[in-house]
Amino acid sequence: MRIFGIGIQELLIILVICLLIFGAAKLPEIGRALGKTIKEFKKSMKETDSEEQKK
């Protein structure tokens, strides 16, 4: 299984590095912040598209 051209082994290595850098306690907070950021970005893109369609 490949996600964005990255395999399972590469994802595990990235996860271990993130655990070492940020610690296990910070990862949920970082994930939540990233999720909110993506949600806001998608929302702003939809608003921009709807404003362009109105014109």
C-alpha positions, 0 to 999 in steps of 0.5 A: 500500500502506498500513500503519496508514494510513501510505503508503510516502512517509511511512514513508520520511520517518520512516526518514530522520528516524530515521537522522538522529536515531539514526545507522545504527549504532544502528538495528539495536539499536533494532529488536532491542530493539523486537522483544524488547519486542513478543515479551515483551508477547505472551508476557505476554498469552498467560500472562494469558489462560491464567491467566484460562481456568484460573479 
